[in-house]
Amino acid sequence: MTVAGEREANRGPMYGGLMLASAATILGLRASDAIDATTAYMLALVPVALMFVVFRRARRSATKGPGASTAVARYLTGIFASSLAYMFGLGIALWAWRSLEPSTVLTWALAMLPIAPILWMIWVMGRYIVEEQDEYLRHRAIIASLVGLGFVLAIGSFWGFLETFELVPHMPGWWAVPVWAAGTAVGHLWQHRRDR
């Protein structure tokens, strides 16, 4: 690989790290009440824009060169679309619930806005595992998912025990999806670095 190609390959994980760091910073600022909800929603455009860059690079990598896989390309498209739907659904649902004082029926409908994309993500992941013909790529995807699951179990248990002893505030269960996604990304990056 040329020096320019090596530099280009190293930028993909860098953008992923920037995306996660910017999202974590915005969440931290919002949780500490350093910024209001409107500012947090506007700042959320930064990690969403970085997510577009990460997706584009990952899809290009999955469709060109050695190890190209149409199953990976379909998986990335499905995960990207369902992730966007999840983020927008969650934002719209939280905003409407807090701002509009909806009826019980409408509240149930609002709760479905982020739930449906989560089910879609699970279906996309399962479809990828079934469709991927390359055993090595399938293995890597399963390992990354297990790393994400490990993050959910470790962080959920850690926070749960602290919450039980009233050391930290209650954390809503929907945080499992972003924690799993971040853990899965770490699993992919770890394998990428290990295999280089």
Secondary structure, DSSP 8 states (H G I E B T S, - for coil): --HHHHHHHHHHHHHHHHHHHHHHHHHHHHHTTSS-HHHHHHHTHHHHHHHHHHHHHHHHHHHSSTT--HHHHHHHHHHHHHHHHHHHHHHHHHHHHHHH---HHHHHHHHHHHHHHHHHHHHHHHHHHHH---HHHHHHHHHHHHHHHHHHHHHHHHHHHHHHTTSS----GGGHHHHHHHHHHHHHHHHHHHH-
